Amino acid sequence: MNLSIKLNIKKDTFSLHADLEFPLKNITSCFGPSGSGKTTFLRHLAGLEVSDSANIKLGDKIFQNSDLFIATHKRDIGYVAQDPFLFNHLDVGQNINFGVPNSSTKLEPELVQMAQENLGISHLLSKKPSNLSGGERQRVSLMRAIVSTPKILLLDEPLSGVGAEQKQQIIPFVKDICSRQKIPILYVTHSIHEILNYSDQIISFQNGFAKFSKDIEKTLSGLKVPHVDCNAEGTFLNTSVVSIDSKFQMIKVNSTIGNLSIVGSDKQVGDKIRLRVLANDISISLSKPVDTSIMNTFDALIQSMVEDSSCMTTLTLKIKNDTIKARITTKSVHILKLQINDKVFANIKTVAIIS
C-alpha cells in the first residue's frame, strides 16, 4: 500500500513542505527537531487538521484533494497522540472495546489477551481513566488503536510516559502484531535508538521540508540532531557479525569502512547490526598507534574540515568507499598541521552499538 501526501503549509514562522509517495513498510519513523512539523504531518493524514493545499491518498482511497475531504472517522486510521484522549465515563475495558470493529477484521481473542499482557494493562481494565498515570493512559490508547485494526496506525510519541525498559518490550510487540495484521505504522520519535532498532524506513523533518528515505543510516548521518544529544553528531553503519569472541564478550562486524571489534555477547554470526559511531569517539593520528587499547584503526583521507564556535573541528574522513565524521579540538588540528587531502589514521575509541 502506497501513501501519497502533498502539503504546502506556511503559518507565521512555521512552514512545512512535503511531496511524498512511497510504499508503507511496517514502521516508518518520523524524525526531526521539535516544531519541525511531525505532528502537523500526522494530523493532516488523520484529517484532524485541514489545509487547502493538501493532497492525500492512502492506497486507492483519496482522503483529500481540491474537490474532496474525507472526515476523520471515515478514514479508518488509528491515531495515538502523546496526550491521548479517553472517555472518562467509561472504564478502561469499555474504552478499548469502543474501538473494536463489528466487521471480520477484528483481532482474535488470543491476540487481544496477548496485547493486554504485553502492554501491561490487564490489571487496569476496570479502572476509570481519571485513576490512570500518563504512561498507563498512553498504553490504553495504544491498545484501543490496535484493536480497531485500522488501515494505518499513526503514533505520535505514544510512549513518552513509559519507562525505557518497558518500551523495549512494547515497541517490538506492537511492530510484530501490526505486521501480522498488515497494519503499517507511522511513528514519531526523538529517539535514535528506537529508529535504529525498529524502523524500516524514515521521513526526516528539517528546515521546513519532509523527506522520505529507505536509507536510515545515511539519512541520520546527514542530519544535525542537537535536540537529541549535544554530542550526537556521527555516522550510522549497517553491519553484519562475522565472528564472536565469547571469552571476552566481543564480536567482529563487517561494515563499509572495514571490520570493527565491538562489545557484544548476545549475537550470532550473520546477525545484522546497526552501529552508531560518534564523532567524539574518533581520534586522529599521523602514524598507526602501537601499544594502545584502541582496537579499531583505519587508513583515512581528510575530505573536509569545519570549525565551530566551541573551538572544535569536525573532519569528514573517507575510509574505503564510505565517509565518517570525527570531531577533535581545533588546537589538535593545528598541532598535527592537518589539511584537506591529508592521509591520516582514524582511531575509533568506542562504538555505540544499537541493535
PASEDO-559590 format. One record per residue (C-alpha): z negated, x negated, y negated; residue number from 0. Coordinates in nm, 4 decimals. Layout:
{{Z, X, Y}, NUM}
...
END
This chain:
{{0.0000, 0.0000, 0.0000}, 0}
{{0.1006, -0.1341, -0.3401}, 1}
{{-0.0805, -0.0972, -0.6701}, 2}
{{0.1285, -0.0864, -0.9858}, 3}
{{-0.0563, -0.0846, -1.3171}, 4}
{{0.0629, -0.1430, -1.6714}, 5}
{{-0.1841, -0.1464, -1.9608}, 6}
{{-0.1430, -0.2455, -2.3219}, 7}
{{-0.4752, -0.1831, -2.4946}, 8}
{{-0.5928, -0.3082, -2.8322}, 9}
{{-0.9129, -0.1829, -2.9965}, 10}
{{-1.0624, -0.3779, -3.2845}, 11}
{{-1.1156, -0.7305, -3.1429}, 12}
{{-1.0621, -0.6243, -2.7794}, 13}
{{-0.7253, -0.6423, -2.6084}, 14}
{{-0.6076, -0.6131, -2.2504}, 15}
{{-0.2517, -0.6561, -2.1305}, 16}
{{-0.1638, -0.6000, -1.7660}, 17}
{{0.1733, -0.5677, -1.5972}, 18}
{{0.0935, -0.5983, -1.2286}, 19}
{{0.2408, -0.4817, -0.8997}, 20}
{{0.1046, -0.6187, -0.5753}, 21}
{{0.0114, -0.5204, -0.2187}, 22}
{{-0.3563, -0.4397, -0.1729}, 23}
{{-0.5257, -0.6600, 0.0880}, 24}
{{-0.8838, -0.5862, 0.1915}, 25}
{{-1.0737, -0.7354, -0.1057}, 26}
{{-0.9066, -0.8191, -0.4356}, 27}
{{-1.1605, -0.9795, -0.6686}, 28}
{{-1.1545, -0.9156, -1.0431}, 29}
{{-1.2933, -1.2208, -1.2207}, 30}
{{-1.3348, -1.3265, -1.5813}, 31}
{{-1.5896, -1.3578, -1.8622}, 32}
{{-1.7924, -1.0619, -1.9859}, 33}
{{-1.5882, -0.8455, -2.2208}, 34}
{{-1.2539, -0.9601, -2.0783}, 35}
{{-1.1547, -0.6118, -1.9587}, 36}
{{-1.2508, -0.5935, -1.5904}, 37}
{{-1.4411, -0.2665, -1.6222}, 38}
{{-1.1770, -0.1209, -1.8541}, 39}
{{-0.9146, -0.2052, -1.5909}, 40}
{{-1.1076, -0.0260, -1.3145}, 41}
{{-1.1940, 0.2761, -1.5291}, 42}
{{-0.8270, 0.3290, -1.6157}, 43}
{{-0.7393, 0.3100, -1.2481}, 44}
{{-1.0102, 0.5686, -1.1746}, 45}
{{-0.8989, 0.7959, -1.4608}, 46}
{{-1.2292, 0.7578, -1.6447}, 47}
{{-1.0574, 0.6038, -1.9462}, 48}
{{-0.7220, 0.7110, -2.0834}, 49}
{{-0.4628, 0.5082, -2.2696}, 50}
{{-0.1284, 0.6426, -2.3888}, 51}
{{0.0399, 0.3212, -2.2806}, 52}
{{-0.0951, 0.3264, -1.9236}, 53}
{{0.1376, 0.3495, -1.6270}, 54}
{{-0.0472, 0.3563, -1.2940}, 55}
{{0.0787, 0.4155, -0.9412}, 56}
{{-0.1029, 0.3736, -0.6085}, 57}
{{0.1316, 0.3711, -0.3124}, 58}
{{0.3729, 0.6566, -0.3698}, 59}
{{0.1280, 0.8555, -0.5848}, 60}
{{0.1596, 0.8391, -0.9629}, 61}
{{-0.1785, 0.8537, -1.1401}, 62}
{{-0.0472, 0.8266, -1.4925}, 63}
{{0.2719, 0.7735, -1.6878}, 64}
{{0.4167, 0.9010, -2.0145}, 65}
{{0.4597, 1.2522, -1.8683}, 66}
{{0.1714, 1.2848, -1.6234}, 67}
{{-0.2047, 1.2322, -1.5937}, 68}
{{-0.3953, 1.2987, -1.2707}, 69}
{{-0.7652, 1.3773, -1.3170}, 70}
{{-1.0257, 1.1501, -1.1592}, 71}
{{-1.1359, 1.3996, -0.8905}, 72}
{{-0.7750, 1.4317, -0.7687}, 73}
{{-0.7090, 1.0582, -0.7319}, 74}
{{-0.9004, 1.0115, -0.4044}, 75}
{{-1.0714, 0.6985, -0.5379}, 76}
{{-1.4205, 0.5678, -0.4666}, 77}
{{-1.5901, 0.4133, -0.7696}, 78}
{{-1.9270, 0.2365, -0.7788}, 79}
{{-2.0485, 0.1154, -1.1177}, 80}
{{-2.3205, -0.1375, -1.1934}, 81}
{{-2.5383, 0.1515, -1.3142}, 82}
{{-2.4407, 0.4244, -1.0664}, 83}
{{-2.4794, 0.7976, -1.1166}, 84}
{{-2.6712, 1.0005, -0.8569}, 85}
{{-2.7618, 1.3704, -0.8635}, 86}
{{-3.1323, 1.3823, -0.9442}, 87}
{{-3.1802, 1.7318, -0.7969}, 88}
{{-3.0583, 1.6096, -0.4563}, 89}
{{-3.2304, 1.3664, -0.2225}, 90}
{{-3.0549, 1.0502, -0.1025}, 91}
{{-2.9168, 1.2106, 0.2128}, 92}
{{-2.7757, 1.5020, 0.0155}, 93}
{{-2.6235, 1.2639, -0.2412}, 94}
{{-2.4493, 1.0766, 0.0390}, 95}
{{-2.3267, 1.3942, 0.2106}, 96}
{{-2.1871, 1.5137, -0.1218}, 97}
{{-1.9136, 1.2548, -0.0786}, 98}
{{-1.8257, 1.3421, 0.2832}, 99}
{{-1.4764, 1.4919, 0.3071}, 100}
{{-1.4018, 1.8073, 0.5046}, 101}
{{-1.0878, 1.6500, 0.6482}, 102}
{{-1.0455, 1.4474, 0.9662}, 103}
{{-1.0680, 1.1237, 0.7653}, 104}
{{-1.4498, 1.1271, 0.7694}, 105}
{{-1.6359, 0.8355, 0.9271}, 106}
{{-1.7507, 0.8616, 1.2854}, 107}
{{-2.1284, 0.9363, 1.3128}, 108}
{{-2.1995, 0.5960, 1.4666}, 109}
{{-2.0265, 0.4240, 1.1733}, 110}
{{-2.2311, 0.6307, 0.9289}, 111}
{{-2.5521, 0.5250, 1.1027}, 112}
{{-2.4363, 0.1629, 1.1114}, 113}
{{-2.3600, 0.1773, 0.7387}, 114}
{{-2.7029, 0.3184, 0.6581}, 115}
{{-2.8685, 0.0401, 0.8559}, 116}
{{-2.6579, -0.2412, 0.7109}, 117}
{{-2.7046, -0.1140, 0.3564}, 118}
{{-3.0792, -0.0831, 0.4178}, 119}
{{-3.1091, 0.2815, 0.3144}, 120}
{{-3.2067, 0.4576, 0.6397}, 121}
{{-3.5658, 0.4941, 0.5181}, 122}
{{-3.4583, 0.6343, 0.1806}, 123}
{{-3.2729, 0.9471, 0.2949}, 124}
{{-3.5483, 1.1938, 0.1991}, 125}
{{-3.6277, 1.0315, -0.1385}, 126}
{{-3.5105, 1.1539, -0.4767}, 127}
{{-3.3061, 0.9146, -0.6948}, 128}
{{-3.5872, 0.9001, -0.9525}, 129}
{{-3.8006, 0.7206, -0.6911}, 130}
{{-3.5447, 0.4505, -0.6198}, 131}
{{-3.5178, 0.0990, -0.7613}, 132}
{{-3.1984, -0.0120, -0.9322}, 133}
{{-3.0826, -0.2016, -0.6242}, 134}
{{-3.1569, 0.0972, -0.3987}, 135}
{{-2.9554, 0.3266, -0.6263}, 136}
{{-2.6628, 0.0855, -0.6055}, 137}
{{-2.6743, 0.0750, -0.2257}, 138}
{{-2.6935, 0.4552, -0.2015}, 139}
{{-2.3995, 0.4893, -0.4377}, 140}
{{-2.2039, 0.2379, -0.2317}, 141}
{{-2.2815, 0.4344, 0.0843}, 142}
{{-2.1636, 0.7592, -0.0770}, 143}
{{-1.8371, 0.5961, -0.1821}, 144}
{{-1.7727, 0.4547, 0.1665}, 145}
{{-1.8295, 0.7849, 0.3499}, 146}
{{-1.5862, 0.9571, 0.1124}, 147}
{{-1.3127, 0.7463, 0.2837}, 148}
{{-1.1082, 0.7043, -0.0360}, 149}
{{-0.7583, 0.5612, -0.0677}, 150}
{{-0.9069, 0.2675, -0.2594}, 151}
{{-1.2627, 0.1558, -0.3386}, 152}
{{-1.3415, 0.0253, -0.6877}, 153}
{{-1.6607, -0.1810, -0.7057}, 154}
{{-1.7834, -0.2878, -1.0498}, 155}
{{-2.0631, -0.5362, -0.9782}, 156}
{{-2.2106, -0.2796, -0.7369}, 157}
{{-2.4843, -0.5104, -0.6049}, 158}
{{-2.6114, -0.6751, -0.9232}, 159}
{{-2.9606, -0.5399, -0.8492}, 160}
{{-2.9625, -0.6654, -0.4891}, 161}
{{-3.1059, -0.9992, -0.3768}, 162}
{{-2.8757, -1.2834, -0.2705}, 163}
{{-2.9859, -1.2793, 0.0940}, 164}
{{-2.9262, -0.9057, 0.1262}, 165}
{{-2.5857, -0.9402, -0.0442}, 166}
{{-2.4805, -1.1879, 0.2232}, 167}
{{-2.5393, -0.9145, 0.4791}, 168}
{{-2.3963, -0.6221, 0.2832}, 169}
{{-2.0682, -0.7609, 0.1468}, 170}
{{-1.9242, -0.8777, 0.4833}, 171}
{{-2.0219, -0.5426, 0.6356}, 172}
{{-1.8564, -0.3441, 0.3557}, 173}
{{-1.5446, -0.5582, 0.3921}, 174}
{{-1.5402, -0.5028, 0.7686}, 175}
{{-1.5962, -0.1270, 0.7657}, 176}
{{-1.3398, -0.0740, 0.4887}, 177}
{{-1.0923, -0.2901, 0.6802}, 178}
{{-1.1410, -0.0683, 0.9857}, 179}
{{-1.0738, 0.2409, 0.7751}, 180}
{{-0.7836, 0.0713, 0.5914}, 181}
{{-0.9580, 0.1129, 0.2554}, 182}
{{-0.8645, -0.1705, 0.0156}, 183}
{{-1.1260, -0.2853, -0.2355}, 184}
{{-1.1046, -0.3998, -0.5971}, 185}
{{-1.4273, -0.5930, -0.6545}, 186}
{{-1.5578, -0.7040, -0.9944}, 187}
{{-1.7877, -1.0038, -0.9645}, 188}
{{-1.9082, -1.3012, -1.1672}, 189}
{{-1.9917, -1.4949, -0.8505}, 190}
{{-1.7555, -1.7740, -0.7477}, 191}
{{-1.9471, -1.7871, -0.4194}, 192}
{{-1.8576, -1.4234, -0.3443}, 193}
{{-1.4938, -1.4758, -0.4400}, 194}
{{-1.4521, -1.7783, -0.2152}, 195}
{{-1.6403, -1.6180, 0.0723}, 196}
{{-1.4978, -1.2703, 0.0810}, 197}
{{-1.1831, -1.2323, -0.1302}, 198}
{{-0.8259, -1.2204, -0.0045}, 199}
{{-0.6629, -1.2336, -0.3492}, 200}
{{-0.7668, -1.2276, -0.7148}, 201}
{{-0.6993, -1.0730, -1.0546}, 202}
{{-0.8127, -1.3070, -1.3315}, 203}
{{-0.9011, -1.1773, -1.6773}, 204}
{{-0.8790, -1.4257, -1.9618}, 205}
{{-0.7636, -1.4275, -2.3244}, 206}
{{-0.6650, -1.0608, -2.3153}, 207}
{{-0.4436, -1.0814, -2.0052}, 208}
{{-0.4896, -0.9724, -1.6435}, 209}
{{-0.3025, -1.1878, -1.3910}, 210}
{{-0.2721, -1.1402, -1.0156}, 211}
{{-0.2584, -1.4247, -0.7633}, 212}
{{-0.2840, -1.4755, -0.3898}, 213}
{{-0.3847, -1.8385, -0.4505}, 214}
{{-0.7561, -1.8030, -0.5215}, 215}
{{-0.8287, -2.1762, -0.5278}, 216}
{{-0.5524, -2.2601, -0.7745}, 217}
{{-0.6474, -1.9671, -0.9984}, 218}
{{-1.0145, -2.0624, -1.0116}, 219}
{{-0.9344, -2.4277, -1.0717}, 220}
{{-0.7284, -2.3304, -1.3750}, 221}
{{-0.9927, -2.1073, -1.5330}, 222}
{{-1.2715, -2.2104, -1.7650}, 223}
{{-1.5834, -2.0444, -1.6305}, 224}
{{-1.8798, -2.1455, -1.8521}, 225}
{{-2.0091, -1.7887, -1.8280}, 226}
{{-2.0855, -1.8608, -1.4617}, 227}
{{-2.2186, -2.2118, -1.4798}, 228}
{{-2.2102, -2.4591, -1.7688}, 229}
{{-2.1215, -2.7299, -1.5159}, 230}
{{-1.8779, -2.5169, -1.3172}, 231}
{{-1.5540, -2.6966, -1.4003}, 232}
{{-1.3993, -2.8346, -1.0906}, 233}
{{-1.1436, -2.7915, -0.8155}, 234}
{{-1.1191, -2.5469, -0.5274}, 235}
{{-0.9667, -2.6579, -0.1980}, 236}
{{-0.8614, -2.4855, 0.1225}, 237}
{{-0.9669, -2.6995, 0.4184}, 238}
{{-0.9983, -2.6858, 0.7943}, 239}
{{-1.2549, -2.8556, 1.0203}, 240}
{{-1.1124, -3.1489, 1.2172}, 241}
{{-1.4283, -3.2998, 1.3679}, 242}
{{-1.8037, -3.2448, 1.3957}, 243}
{{-2.0890, -3.4972, 1.3928}, 244}
{{-2.3719, -3.2914, 1.5418}, 245}
{{-2.6172, -3.5842, 1.5321}, 246}
{{-2.6171, -3.5926, 1.1515}, 247}
{{-2.5083, -3.2315, 1.0966}, 248}
{{-2.1904, -3.3431, 0.9223}, 249}
{{-1.8344, -3.2199, 0.9548}, 250}
{{-1.4993, -3.3679, 0.8549}, 251}
{{-1.2434, -3.1388, 0.6972}, 252}
{{-0.8774, -3.1872, 0.6132}, 253}
{{-0.7519, -3.0927, 0.2668}, 254}
{{-0.4568, -3.1539, 0.0350}, 255}
{{-0.6323, -3.4650, -0.1014}, 256}
{{-0.7226, -3.6034, 0.2427}, 257}
{{-1.0198, -3.5882, 0.4773}, 258}
{{-1.3647, -3.5126, 0.3361}, 259}
{{-1.7029, -3.5593, 0.5014}, 260}
{{-1.9458, -3.2823, 0.4128}, 261}
{{-2.2776, -3.1415, 0.5288}, 262}
{{-2.2447, -2.8569, 0.7775}, 263}
{{-2.3726, -2.7686, 1.1217}, 264}
{{-2.2572, -2.4123, 1.1891}, 265}
{{-1.8810, -2.4744, 1.2023}, 266}
{{-1.6294, -2.5323, 1.4781}, 267}
{{-1.3113, -2.7383, 1.4892}, 268}
{{-1.0322, -2.5310, 1.3392}, 269}
{{-1.2566, -2.3207, 1.1145}, 270}
{{-1.1150, -2.2587, 0.7691}, 271}
{{-1.3452, -2.3505, 0.4787}, 272}
{{-1.3049, -2.3109, 0.1046}, 273}
{{-1.4590, -2.6013, -0.0852}, 274}
{{-1.5633, -2.6285, -0.4446}, 275}
{{-1.5593, -2.9853, -0.5791}, 276}
{{-1.7423, -3.0015, -0.9114}, 277}
{{-1.6006, -3.2292, -1.1802}, 278}
{{-1.9521, -3.3604, -1.2482}, 279}
{{-1.9800, -3.4729, -0.8858}, 280}
{{-1.6962, -3.7250, -0.9107}, 281}
{{-1.7416, -4.0806, -1.0337}, 282}
{{-1.4649, -4.3257, -1.1199}, 283}
{{-1.4386, -4.6933, -1.0249}, 284}
{{-1.1726, -4.9592, -1.0703}, 285}
{{-1.2328, -5.1061, -0.7257}, 286}
{{-1.3205, -4.9406, -0.3968}, 287}
{{-1.7006, -4.9153, -0.3637}, 288}
{{-1.8793, -5.1082, -0.0878}, 289}
{{-2.2411, -5.0828, 0.0262}, 290}
{{-2.2644, -4.7299, -0.1125}, 291}
{{-2.3893, -4.3918, 0.0035}, 292}
{{-2.0710, -4.2262, -0.1195}, 293}
{{-1.8686, -4.1100, 0.1799}, 294}
{{-1.5566, -3.9741, 0.0102}, 295}
{{-1.3400, -4.2184, -0.1851}, 296}
{{-0.9744, -4.1619, -0.2727}, 297}
{{-0.6949, -4.3520, -0.4452}, 298}
{{-0.6156, -4.1588, -0.7634}, 299}
{{-0.3858, -4.1654, -1.0644}, 300}
{{-0.5100, -4.0513, -1.4070}, 301}
{{-0.2735, -3.7809, -1.5341}, 302}
{{-0.4670, -3.6688, -1.8437}, 303}
{{-0.7938, -3.7241, -2.0337}, 304}
{{-0.9591, -3.4658, -2.2583}, 305}
{{-1.2710, -3.5495, -2.4599}, 306}
{{-1.5071, -3.2676, -2.5538}, 307}
{{-1.7753, -3.2287, -2.8196}, 308}
{{-2.0585, -3.3329, -2.5849}, 309}
{{-1.9287, -3.6903, -2.5548}, 310}
{{-1.7880, -3.6180, -2.2109}, 311}
{{-1.4277, -3.6639, -2.0970}, 312}
{{-1.2513, -3.4602, -1.8303}, 313}
{{-0.9939, -3.6509, -1.6262}, 314}
{{-0.7161, -3.4863, -1.4297}, 315}
{{-0.6597, -3.7032, -1.1233}, 316}
{{-0.3607, -3.6909, -0.8920}, 317}
{{-0.4578, -3.7538, -0.5304}, 318}
{{-0.1692, -3.7336, -0.2854}, 319}
{{0.0153, -3.4122, -0.3789}, 320}
{{-0.2754, -3.2338, -0.5446}, 321}
{{-0.4975, -3.2772, -0.8505}, 322}
{{-0.8715, -3.2634, -0.9060}, 323}
{{-1.0932, -3.2767, -1.2150}, 324}
{{-1.3539, -3.5442, -1.2850}, 325}
{{-1.5982, -3.5302, -1.5779}, 326}
{{-1.7530, -3.8566, -1.6924}, 327}
{{-1.9080, -3.9849, -2.0131}, 328}
{{-1.6704, -4.0904, -2.2873}, 329}
{{-1.8670, -4.4162, -2.3004}, 330}
{{-1.7668, -4.4821, -1.9381}, 331}
{{-1.4038, -4.4251, -2.0330}, 332}
{{-1.4322, -4.6971, -2.2982}, 333}
{{-1.6280, -4.9392, -2.0774}, 334}
{{-1.3697, -4.9084, -1.7990}, 335}
{{-1.0840, -4.9046, -2.0564}, 336}
{{-0.9298, -4.6066, -1.8797}, 337}
{{-0.5851, -4.4866, -1.9799}, 338}
{{-0.3347, -4.2302, -1.8585}, 339}
{{-0.1360, -4.3535, -1.5526}, 340}
{{-0.4136, -4.5947, -1.4530}, 341}
{{-0.4778, -4.6232, -1.0799}, 342}
{{-0.8470, -4.5716, -1.0014}, 343}
{{-1.0781, -4.4690, -0.7205}, 344}
{{-1.2281, -4.1190, -0.7250}, 345}
{{-1.5677, -4.1103, -0.5554}, 346}
{{-1.6881, -3.7629, -0.4605}, 347}
{{-2.0653, -3.7773, -0.4523}, 348}
{{-2.1264, -3.4273, -0.3211}, 349}
{{-1.9179, -3.1298, -0.2228}, 350}
{{-2.0450, -2.7803, -0.2760}, 351}
{{-1.9442, -2.6088, 0.0456}, 352}
{{-1.8786, -2.2369, 0.0161}, 353}
{{-1.7540, -2.0692, 0.3284}, 354}
END
